[in-house]
Amino acid sequence: MKPITATMHRSVTRTFQCQYRLWAPAGYKAGTRRRYPLVLFLHGAGERGKDISLVLKHGPPRQAAEGRRFPFFLLAPQCPEHRAWQPCVLSALLDEVTEAWPIDSARIYVTGISMGGLGTWSLANAFPERFAAIAPVCGPFIWIQPERFKKLPVWCFHGAMDEAVPLQDSIRIVKMLRSHGVAVRFTVYPDANHDAWTPTFNNPAFCKWLLSKRRRAR
């Protein structure tokens, strides 16, 4: 099944537009009663704009474009130029997609790279009850409310040699969460620069870990 390119039109307090690509799971058939997990992928600052093909540059969207089939719906929105990821827009997008497709609401995950890593932290901080697990990759530091993550599995990734977003940014967030009793997995690639996403998304253990998580009652 070819990926779907679509634009969200949804009213929250005002109308937002958000282009996105959506890939159906391997073996998916229209009309099925089965419900599937969904992985929301947030790209970095360099993929912002109006050219939706830019979302294929890195991570799972690139793998999907190269022919890899996943056992989940893969949702890759595009952030407008000169903007940052907005939790309210992403939450509205999730509403739209989960209403239209057979998504298991207990198995929704979010991951992102660089600016998308920051977006992952921000979205989970705003709507922790929506997600079964999150995986920020080389995201800049952001102030969060640690108590909102206590029931949310987190696996954070960063390159030790990162010159774009210092490793210390992830260390600060991880320390903040752990000091409040949040169990966070934290992987540092000792020889990696900003590209911490290639080893992360090429690691079969990552996908296995992600899909093993189900949203718990909060």
C-alpha positions as CSV (number, residue, x, y, z in Angstrom):
1,M,0.0,0.0,0.0
2,K,1.4,3.4,-1.0
3,P,1.8,6.0,1.7
4,I,-1.0,8.6,2.0
5,T,-0.2,12.2,1.6
6,A,-2.8,14.4,3.3
7,T,-3.5,17.7,4.9
8,M,-5.3,18.0,8.2
9,H,-8.1,20.6,8.5
10,R,-9.4,20.7,12.1
11,S,-10.8,23.2,14.5
12,V,-9.4,23.4,18.0
13,T,-9.6,27.0,19.2
14,R,-8.8,28.0,15.6
15,T,-8.2,26.1,12.3
16,F,-4.8,24.5,11.8
17,Q,-3.4,23.0,8.6
18,C,-0.8,20.3,8.8
19,Q,0.6,18.2,5.9
20,Y,1.5,14.6,6.7
21,R,2.4,11.3,5.3
22,L,0.8,8.1,6.6
23,W,2.0,4.5,5.9
24,A,-0.3,1.6,6.7
25,P,1.1,-1.5,8.4
26,A,2.5,-4.5,6.5
27,G,-0.4,-6.7,5.5
28,Y,-3.1,-4.1,6.2
29,K,-6.4,-4.6,4.4
30,A,-9.2,-2.0,4.3
31,G,-12.2,-2.9,6.4
32,T,-10.2,-5.0,8.9
33,R,-11.5,-5.2,12.5
34,R,-7.9,-5.5,13.8
35,R,-6.5,-2.4,15.5
36,Y,-2.8,-1.5,15.0
37,P,-0.2,0.5,16.9
38,L,0.7,4.0,15.6
39,V,4.1,5.7,15.7
40,L,4.2,9.4,15.3
41,F,7.6,10.6,14.0
42,L,8.6,14.3,14.3
43,H,11.3,15.5,12.0
44,G,14.0,18.1,12.7
45,A,14.3,21.8,11.8
46,G,15.8,21.1,8.3
47,E,12.7,19.4,7.1
48,R,10.2,22.2,7.7
49,G,8.4,23.9,4.9
50,K,5.8,23.0,2.2
51,D,7.6,20.2,0.4
52,I,6.2,17.1,2.0
53,S,8.9,14.9,0.5
54,L,11.3,16.4,3.0
55,V,9.9,14.3,5.7
56,L,11.4,11.3,4.0
57,K,15.0,12.5,4.7
58,H,15.6,10.7,8.0
59,G,14.4,8.0,10.4
60,P,11.4,5.6,9.9
61,P,9.9,7.7,7.0
62,R,13.1,7.3,5.0
63,Q,13.1,3.6,5.8
64,A,9.5,3.3,4.7
65,A,10.3,5.2,1.5
66,E,13.1,2.7,0.8
67,G,10.6,-0.2,1.1
68,R,10.7,-1.2,4.7
69,R,7.3,-2.4,6.0
70,F,6.4,-1.8,9.6
71,P,3.9,-3.6,11.8
72,F,2.3,-0.3,12.7
73,F,0.8,2.9,11.2
74,L,3.6,5.4,10.7
75,L,2.5,9.1,10.8
76,A,5.0,11.8,9.7
77,P,3.6,15.3,9.8
78,Q,5.5,18.3,8.4
79,C,6.1,21.4,10.5
80,P,5.6,24.7,8.6
81,E,8.7,26.8,7.9
82,H,9.9,29.0,10.7
83,R,7.7,27.2,13.2
84,A,8.3,24.7,16.0
85,W,6.2,21.7,16.8
86,Q,2.9,22.7,18.6
87,P,1.4,20.1,21.0
88,C,-2.1,21.3,20.3
89,V,-1.7,20.8,16.6
90,L,-0.2,17.4,17.0
91,S,-2.9,16.3,19.4
92,A,-5.5,17.4,16.9
93,L,-3.7,15.5,14.1
94,L,-3.7,12.3,16.3
95,D,-7.5,12.8,16.8
96,E,-8.1,13.0,13.1
97,V,-6.0,10.0,12.2
98,T,-7.2,7.8,15.0
99,E,-10.8,8.5,14.0
100,A,-10.2,7.7,10.4
101,W,-8.0,4.6,10.7
102,P,-8.1,1.4,12.9
103,I,-5.6,2.6,15.6
104,D,-5.2,0.9,19.0
105,S,-5.5,3.9,21.3
106,A,-3.4,2.0,24.0
107,R,-0.5,1.7,21.6
108,I,0.4,5.2,20.3
109,Y,4.0,6.2,20.4
110,V,6.0,9.3,19.6
111,T,9.6,9.7,18.6
112,G,11.5,12.6,17.0
113,I,14.9,13.9,16.1
114,S,16.6,17.2,17.1
115,M,13.8,19.7,16.9
116,G,11.5,16.7,16.8
117,G,13.1,15.4,19.9
118,L,12.2,18.6,21.6
119,G,8.7,18.2,20.1
120,T,8.5,14.7,21.6
121,W,9.3,16.0,25.1
122,S,6.8,18.9,24.7
123,L,4.0,16.8,23.3
124,A,4.4,14.1,26.1
125,N,4.5,16.9,28.7
126,A,1.2,18.3,27.4
127,F,-0.6,15.0,26.8
128,P,1.1,12.2,28.7
129,E,-2.1,10.2,28.8
130,R,-2.1,9.8,25.0
131,F,1.1,7.7,24.8
132,A,2.3,4.2,25.6
133,A,6.0,5.3,25.3
134,I,8.2,8.0,23.9
135,A,11.7,8.1,22.4
136,P,13.3,11.6,22.1
137,V,16.5,11.6,20.0
138,C,19.1,14.3,20.4
139,G,16.5,16.9,21.5
140,P,17.4,20.3,22.9
141,F,16.7,21.0,26.6
142,I,13.1,22.0,27.5
143,W,11.6,22.5,30.9
144,I,9.0,19.8,31.6
145,Q,6.9,18.6,34.6
146,P,8.5,15.4,35.7
147,E,5.5,14.1,37.6
148,R,3.6,13.9,34.2
149,F,6.1,11.2,33.1
150,K,5.8,8.9,36.0
151,K,3.7,6.3,34.2
152,L,5.2,6.9,30.8
153,P,8.1,4.7,29.5
154,V,10.9,6.9,28.1
155,W,14.0,5.9,26.1
156,C,16.2,8.9,25.3
157,F,19.1,8.9,22.8
158,H,22.0,11.3,22.2
159,G,25.5,11.4,20.5
160,A,28.3,12.2,22.9
161,M,30.1,14.3,20.1
162,D,27.0,16.3,19.1
163,E,27.9,19.8,18.1
164,A,24.4,20.9,17.1
165,V,22.6,20.0,20.3
166,P,25.0,19.3,23.2
167,L,24.7,16.0,25.0
168,Q,24.2,18.0,28.2
169,D,20.7,19.0,27.1
170,S,19.5,15.4,27.3
171,I,21.5,14.8,30.5
172,R,19.7,17.7,32.2
173,I,16.3,16.3,31.2
174,V,17.1,12.8,32.2
175,K,18.5,13.9,35.6
176,M,15.4,16.0,36.2
177,L,13.1,13.0,35.5
178,R,15.2,10.5,37.5
179,S,15.3,12.9,40.5
180,H,11.5,12.6,40.6
181,G,11.5,8.8,40.4
182,V,10.9,8.5,36.7
183,A,12.6,5.4,35.2
184,V,14.3,6.6,32.0
185,R,16.4,4.6,29.7
186,F,19.2,6.7,28.3
187,T,21.6,5.7,25.5
188,V,24.6,7.8,24.7
189,Y,26.6,6.9,21.5
190,P,30.2,7.7,22.4
191,D,31.4,8.3,18.8
192,A,28.2,9.9,17.3
193,N,27.7,13.5,16.4
194,H,24.3,14.9,15.8
195,D,23.1,11.9,13.9
196,A,22.0,9.7,16.8
197,W,18.9,8.6,14.9
198,T,20.6,6.2,12.4
199,P,21.9,3.8,15.1
200,T,18.6,4.2,17.0
201,F,16.2,3.4,14.2
202,N,18.5,0.7,12.8
203,N,18.5,-1.2,16.1
204,P,15.8,-3.9,16.1
205,A,15.8,-3.8,19.9
206,F,14.4,-0.3,19.8
207,C,11.3,-1.2,17.8
208,K,10.8,-4.3,19.9
209,W,11.0,-2.2,23.1
210,L,8.6,0.5,21.7
211,L,5.9,-2.0,20.6
212,S,6.1,-3.9,23.9
213,K,4.6,-0.9,25.7
214,R,0.9,-0.3,26.3
215,R,-0.7,2.8,27.7
216,R,-1.5,2.4,31.4
217,A,-4.4,4.0,33.2
218,R,-3.4,7.3,34.8
